[in-house]
Amino acid sequence: QVQLVESGGGLVQAGGFVRLSCAASGRDFSSNVMGWYRQTPGKQRELVAVISSGGSTNYADSVKGRFTISRDNAKNTMYLQMNSLKPEDTAVYYCNARGWFGNYWGQGTQVTVSS
């Protein structure tokens, strides 16, 4: 079974940093686009960053220059380095992978940024 598991979230101070990871199992995602999304109460899940199999990236305007998405295909793992965190970054962050096989989500990891 395909499984995506996020980790690395927690409570951080504004201006701090965290690194999220998404460990995939059950399928090799090296040929697939993967991404990070986030969601806060009362809002739809929004795209944070995406990365292609070849490493091309795109970011939401709100995180450009602060967040970096990366992947290690050998480990079937994706990362999100989040620097210069702001209270507005507080959300549940979700890992996503999609392809012909389906659309898969992790369980989410909470990131809370205190002011």
Secondary structure by P-SEA (a helix, b strand, c coil): cbbbbbcccccccccbbbbbbbbbccccccccccbbbbbcccccccccccccccccccccccccccbbbbbcccccbbbbbbcccccccccbbbbbbbcccbbbbccbbbbbbcc
